[in-house]
């Protein structure tokens, strides 16, 4: 079933319905791994999918075959009424444990392969990975990714030796603001804590906490206020962040946060995807932060939100709010 493009409130014409949260692994990248192009990266083919290995990390879960099938991704968009897809890396493959030289080669190759796949298909836009564990290299690779046609960055939260409030990362935030490269911040784990390994707890609850911690550290750092052009989209609707909004602010009021700048103002600068599973919570999220700060996220090909557009339409929002979430917000944030 197709759906009309989202009307942008207060503006002529329409904005394309846009999905900002997609994971993909181009086949050309897999072939380069299998050929030994990356000495520290391995891959094995199994019945359930590809299993990747990086230094200092447990083997990845088997990848879903759909992550390598861009025709299937295009078919998903057509079936769901999505006009534009921002296609990012799988966060298990960000390469944050690689050493500098190989980290640059890996991220450049991933970005090149994503850009090539997206350029061959209408409505697909690549999102880059950058080596955040080495901020100087991350800035360089972000610039290269912009030249390749990437229009944003998908970043993991678990970075060896660094947290999102690290002073070393300020140059990354500055570059992202200058280059107009929005960041989709996605909860990730280099090593999953043992208590989150059974029963699917990593995904059921672990990512919500991980995302909230990383984003709160970013908020307390003041980076969103120092760099007015920085756009940060909190994947998974921000995880546990929004319900804890007042606690995060109160922590500053009590003098415990060592925060830089106005925490309430920093929180109000964040953007969010709609990947919250529950339409009632999506309604709450829009009421709390505003429709102009929320946009569609499917987490494709993971089956959390199989019908992301319908999820937004079922959230009990006004027509104007629905239009903003479906496409208006993304049209403003992801400028050409």
matplotlib code that plots the C-alpha trace (Angstrom):
import matplotlib.pyplot as plt

x = [0.0, 1.4, 1.0, 1.2, 4.3, 4.0, 2.8, 5.1, 3.1, 3.4, 5.2, 4.1, 4.5, 5.4, 8.3, 9.3, 8.4, 11.9, 13.3, 16.4, 17.3, 18.4, 21.3, 23.1, 26.2, 27.1, 28.1, 31.2, 32.4, 31.9, 33.9, 36.8, 36.7, 36.7, 39.7, 41.8, 41.8, 41.4, 43.9, 42.1, 38.5, 37.2, 33.9, 32.5, 29.4, 27.0, 23.4, 22.0, 24.1, 27.5, 29.5, 32.1, 35.1, 37.0, 39.9, 38.9, 35.3, 33.2, 32.0, 29.0, 25.6, 24.7, 23.8, 20.3, 20.5, 18.4, 21.2, 23.0, 20.0, 19.5, 16.7, 14.8, 15.4, 13.9, 10.9, 10.4, 10.3, 7.8, 5.5, 5.6, 5.2, 8.7, 10.2, 13.7, 15.9, 19.0, 21.1, 23.7, 26.1, 25.4, 26.6, 28.3, 30.7, 31.7, 35.3, 35.9, 38.6, 40.7, 44.1, 44.4, 45.6, 43.2, 40.3, 40.6, 40.8, 37.8, 35.6, 36.5, 35.7, 32.4, 31.4, 32.5, 30.5, 27.4, 27.6, 28.0, 24.9, 22.8, 23.8, 22.4, 18.9, 16.4, 15.6, 18.6, 21.1, 24.2, 25.0, 28.7, 30.7, 33.7, 36.5, 35.4, 38.1, 40.5, 38.9, 41.5, 40.9, 37.1, 37.1, 39.1, 36.9, 33.8, 35.0, 35.8, 32.4, 30.7, 32.5, 31.3, 27.7, 27.1, 24.6, 25.1, 26.9, 25.6, 27.6, 27.8, 27.9, 30.5, 33.9, 37.1, 38.7, 36.2, 32.7, 30.5, 31.5, 35.2, 37.0, 38.8, 35.4, 34.6, 36.5, 34.2, 31.0, 32.4, 33.2, 29.7, 28.1, 30.3, 29.7, 26.0, 26.4, 23.7, 24.6, 22.3, 23.4, 22.8, 23.3, 26.1, 28.3, 31.9, 31.5, 28.0, 27.8, 27.3, 24.0, 22.6, 23.6, 20.8, 17.1, 17.7, 18.2, 20.7, 18.0, 15.0, 16.4, 20.2, 20.2, 17.7, 20.0, 23.2, 21.7, 20.4, 23.8, 25.7, 23.3, 23.2, 27.0, 26.7, 24.1, 26.2, 29.2, 27.4, 28.4, 24.9, 25.0, 28.6, 27.9, 24.5, 24.7, 25.1, 22.1, 22.0, 19.2, 18.7, 17.9, 15.3, 13.4, 16.3, 15.9, 15.4, 16.4, 13.0, 11.2, 14.3, 14.3, 13.4, 15.9, 18.7, 17.8, 17.3, 20.8, 22.2, 20.0, 21.4, 24.9, 26.0, 26.1, 29.2, 27.3, 28.3, 25.5, 21.8, 20.9, 17.2, 18.3, 20.7, 18.0, 15.7, 18.2, 18.1, 16.2, 14.6, 13.6, 10.2, 11.5, 9.8, 7.5, 4.5, 2.2, 1.1, 4.7, 5.3, 2.3, 4.0, 7.3, 5.9, 4.0, 7.1, 9.7, 7.5, 6.8, 9.5, 12.1, 10.9, 11.3, 10.6, 13.0, 12.4, 15.7, 15.4, 15.9, 15.4, 11.7, 11.0, 9.0, 7.9, 5.4, 7.0, 4.8, 1.6, 3.1, 3.3, -0.2, -1.5, 0.0, -3.0, -1.2, -2.7, -2.4, 0.3, 2.3, 2.0, 3.3, 6.2, 7.2, 6.8, 8.9, 8.9, 11.4, 13.8, 13.6, 14.7, 17.5, 18.9, 19.4, 21.0]
y = [0.0, 3.4, 6.6, 10.2, 12.2, 14.1, 17.7, 20.2, 22.4, 26.0, 25.4, 24.8, 21.4, 18.3, 16.6, 13.0, 10.4, 9.7, 6.8, 7.8, 4.5, 1.7, -0.8, -2.3, -4.3, -4.0, -7.2, -5.5, -4.8, -8.4, -9.6, -7.3, -8.8, -12.3, -11.4, -10.4, -6.7, -5.9, -8.0, -7.5, -8.0, -11.5, -13.0, -16.5, -17.6, -19.7, -21.0, -18.0, -15.3, -13.7, -13.6, -10.8, -10.6, -7.5, -7.4, -7.1, -8.0, -11.1, -12.4, -10.5, -12.0, -13.5, -10.7, -10.8, -11.6, -8.6, -6.2, -7.1, -7.0, -3.4, -4.5, -5.8, -2.6, -0.7, -3.0, -2.4, 1.4, 0.9, -1.3, 1.0, 4.3, 5.6, 8.0, 8.5, 6.1, 7.1, 4.0, 3.5, 0.8, -2.0, -0.8, -4.2, -3.3, 0.2, -0.8, 1.1, -1.4, -1.1, 0.6, 4.0, 2.9, 0.1, 2.1, 4.7, 2.1, 0.2, 3.2, 4.6, 1.3, 0.9, 4.5, 4.0, 0.8, 2.3, 5.4, 3.2, 1.1, 4.1, 6.1, 3.3, 3.5, 6.3, 7.6, 6.0, 8.3, 6.9, 7.5, 7.3, 5.5, 7.3, 6.1, 8.0, 6.3, 8.6, 12.0, 13.5, 10.7, 10.9, 14.5, 13.5, 10.6, 12.6, 15.1, 12.3, 10.8, 14.1, 14.2, 10.6, 11.8, 10.7, 13.1, 12.1, 9.8, 6.8, 6.6, 4.0, 4.9, 2.5, 4.0, 2.5, 5.1, 7.8, 8.9, 11.4, 14.2, 13.7, 17.0, 15.2, 14.7, 18.4, 18.7, 16.0, 17.9, 21.1, 19.4, 17.8, 21.2, 22.9, 20.1, 19.8, 16.1, 15.1, 12.3, 9.4, 8.2, 4.5, 2.5, 0.0, -2.4, -3.3, -6.0, -6.8, -6.9, -10.5, -9.7, -8.5, -11.5, -14.0, -13.6, -10.9, -8.3, -6.4, -5.4, -5.5, -3.1, -2.7, -0.4, 1.9, 2.4, 2.7, 5.3, 7.4, 7.4, 8.4, 11.2, 12.5, 12.8, 14.7, 17.0, 17.7, 18.5, 21.5, 20.5, 21.0, 24.6, 25.3, 24.1, 25.5, 23.7, 20.2, 17.9, 14.8, 12.3, 9.9, 6.4, 4.3, 7.4, 8.3, 5.0, 5.8, 9.5, 11.3, 9.6, 10.7, 14.2, 15.9, 13.7, 14.8, 18.4, 18.0, 16.4, 19.7, 21.7, 19.7, 20.5, 17.0, 17.0, 19.3, 20.4, 23.1, 25.4, 25.1, 21.4, 22.0, 24.0, 21.2, 18.6, 20.7, 20.6, 16.8, 15.1, 11.6, 8.8, 7.1, 3.6, 3.2, 0.2, 1.6, 4.2, 5.5, 6.2, 7.8, 10.1, 11.0, 11.6, 14.0, 15.8, 16.1, 17.2, 18.5, 17.0, 19.2, 17.1, 13.6, 11.6, 8.1, 5.3, 1.7, 0.0, -2.0, -5.0, -5.7, -6.5, -4.0, -1.6, -3.6, -0.9, 2.4, 4.8, 3.1, 3.3, 7.1, 7.3, 5.2, 7.5, 9.8, 12.9, 15.8, 15.9, 18.6, 16.6, 13.4, 15.3, 16.7, 13.3, 11.5, 13.9, 17.6, 17.3, 15.2, 17.6, 20.4, 18.4, 16.5, 19.3, 18.5]
z = [0.0, -0.9, 1.0, -0.1, 0.7, 3.9, 3.6, 5.3, 7.7, 6.6, 3.3, -0.2, -1.8, 0.1, 1.9, 1.1, 3.7, 5.1, 7.1, 9.0, 10.7, 8.4, 8.6, 5.5, 4.6, 0.9, -0.8, -2.2, 1.3, 2.3, -0.7, 0.3, 3.8, 2.4, 0.2, 3.2, 2.4, 6.1, 8.2, 11.5, 10.2, 9.5, 8.3, 8.2, 6.3, 8.3, 7.9, 9.8, 8.1, 8.1, 11.4, 11.6, 13.9, 15.1, 17.5, 21.2, 20.4, 20.6, 17.1, 15.8, 15.9, 12.5, 10.1, 8.6, 4.9, 4.1, 5.2, 2.0, -0.3, -1.5, -3.9, -1.0, 0.9, -2.1, -2.1, 1.6, 0.9, -1.9, 0.2, 3.2, 1.4, 2.1, -0.4, 1.0, 3.0, 4.9, 4.8, 7.5, 8.6, 11.0, 14.4, 15.1, 12.2, 13.1, 13.7, 16.9, 18.0, 14.9, 15.0, 13.2, 9.8, 9.4, 11.0, 8.2, 5.5, 6.9, 7.3, 3.9, 2.3, 4.1, 3.1, -0.5, -0.8, 0.8, -1.5, -4.6, -3.7, -2.9, -6.0, -8.1, -6.6, -6.4, -2.9, -1.1, 0.7, 2.4, 6.1, 7.0, 9.7, 11.1, 13.5, 16.6, 18.7, 16.9, 16.7, 14.3, 11.8, 12.4, 11.2, 8.1, 7.3, 7.8, 5.3, 2.8, 3.4, 2.7, -0.6, -1.4, -1.0, 2.6, 4.2, 7.9, 10.3, 12.2, 15.4, 18.2, 21.8, 23.1, 22.1, 23.6, 25.9, 25.2, 26.2, 24.5, 26.9, 26.1, 25.2, 22.4, 20.6, 20.5, 17.1, 15.8, 16.8, 15.4, 12.0, 11.9, 12.5, 9.8, 7.3, 8.0, 8.8, 11.3, 13.7, 14.3, 17.7, 18.1, 21.3, 20.8, 22.8, 22.2, 24.8, 26.0, 29.8, 31.0, 32.7, 29.4, 27.4, 28.2, 27.2, 24.6, 27.4, 25.3, 22.9, 25.3, 27.8, 27.4, 24.5, 26.1, 29.1, 27.0, 24.8, 27.7, 29.4, 26.3, 25.3, 28.9, 28.9, 25.6, 27.1, 30.2, 28.0, 26.5, 23.0, 21.6, 22.8, 21.7, 18.1, 17.1, 13.7, 15.3, 14.7, 16.9, 16.3, 19.2, 17.8, 19.5, 20.5, 22.8, 24.7, 28.4, 28.0, 27.6, 30.6, 32.7, 31.4, 34.7, 36.6, 34.2, 34.8, 38.5, 38.7, 37.5, 39.8, 42.7, 41.6, 40.8, 37.0, 36.5, 33.4, 31.0, 30.0, 30.4, 30.5, 29.7, 26.6, 25.6, 25.9, 23.8, 21.0, 20.6, 17.8, 17.9, 15.6, 16.0, 16.6, 20.0, 19.1, 21.1, 19.4, 22.8, 23.7, 20.3, 21.1, 24.4, 22.8, 20.3, 23.0, 25.1, 22.5, 19.6, 16.2, 14.7, 16.6, 15.6, 12.4, 11.1, 12.0, 11.1, 12.3, 9.0, 8.6, 12.3, 12.9, 15.7, 13.4, 10.3, 9.4, 10.5, 8.6, 9.9, 13.4, 13.1, 11.6, 14.6, 17.2, 17.5, 16.3, 14.5, 10.6, 10.9, 13.5, 11.4, 8.4, 10.3, 11.7, 8.4, 6.4, 7.3, 10.2, 8.1, 5.1, 7.4, 9.2, 6.2, 3.7, 0.3]

ax = plt.figure().add_subplot(projection="3d")
ax.plot(x, y, z, "-o")
ax.set_aspect("equal")
plt.show()
